Amino acid sequence: MQTLFKEVTPKRYANGNEMKENSSNVLDQYFTKPSVALKCFQKACEVIKKYENLDGFIFLEPSAGDGVFYDLFPKNRRIGIDIEPK
């Protein structure tokens, strides 16, 4: 995949440290551990349930990768896409 420009501002982690360029990771892929995905999904559902009924939600995973988050979504209400599925 070619880019038309090079980013001038370095990317930084939340702690302020600069991210090093990883030429082997050209698609910017990062894989979440299943235990972390589960905690994130549970917390998201907990917060959303305070304001909305999740029964009608369709869950979209735009970077499905190896399906760690996608597999947590209800089977009849999920959509997963990825530029390079694993």
C-alpha positions in Angstrom: 0.0 0.0 0.0 1.5 3.3 -1.1 1.0 6.6 0.7 0.9 10.0 -0.9 2.6 11.8 2.1 4.8 11.0 5.1 3.5 11.9 8.5 5.6 14.7 9.9 4.5 14.5 13.5 5.8 11.4 15.3 3.2 9.0 16.7 3.3 8.8 20.5 2.1 6.4 23.1 -0.2 7.6 25.9 2.8 8.0 28.2 4.4 10.4 25.7 7.1 8.1 24.4 7.6 8.2 20.7 6.6 5.1 18.6 9.3 3.6 16.5 8.5 2.9 12.9 8.0 -0.8 12.3 8.6 -1.5 8.6 7.3 -5.1 9.0 3.9 -3.8 10.2 2.9 -1.7 7.2 -0.8 -2.3 7.8 -0.6 -1.0 11.4 -1.8 -4.3 12.9 -1.9 -4.9 16.6 -3.5 -8.0 18.1 -5.3 -7.8 21.4 -5.0 -10.6 24.0 -8.3 -12.5 24.4 -8.4 -11.6 28.2 -8.0 -7.9 27.5 -10.7 -8.0 24.7 -13.1 -9.7 27.1 -12.6 -7.0 29.8 -13.0 -4.2 27.2 -16.2 -5.7 25.8 -17.7 -6.3 29.3 -16.9 -2.8 30.4 -18.3 -1.3 27.2 -21.5 -3.3 27.6 -21.8 -2.2 31.2 -21.5 1.5 30.3 -23.8 1.3 27.2 -26.5 -0.6 29.2 -26.8 2.5 31.5 -28.2 4.4 28.5 -29.3 2.0 25.8 -30.8 -1.5 25.4 -28.2 -3.7 23.7 -30.8 -6.1 22.4 -31.2 -4.2 19.1 -27.5 -3.4 18.6 -25.6 -4.7 15.7 -21.9 -4.9 16.5 -19.4 -3.8 13.9 -15.7 -4.7 14.1 -13.9 -2.7 11.4 -10.5 -4.3 12.1 -11.5 -7.9 12.9 -8.0 -9.3 12.5 -8.0 -12.7 14.2 -11.5 -12.2 15.6 -10.8 -11.7 19.3 -13.4 -9.0 19.7 -15.6 -10.3 16.9 -16.0 -13.7 18.6 -17.4 -11.9 21.7 -20.3 -10.3 19.8 -23.7 -12.1 19.6 -23.5 -14.4 16.5 -26.7 -13.1 14.9 -25.8 -9.4 15.4 -22.2 -9.0 14.3 -20.3 -7.8 11.3 -16.5 -8.1 11.0 -14.2 -6.8 8.3 -10.5 -6.5 7.9 -8.0 -5.5 5.2 -6.0 -8.7 5.8 -8.1 -11.3 7.8 -6.1 -13.7 9.9 
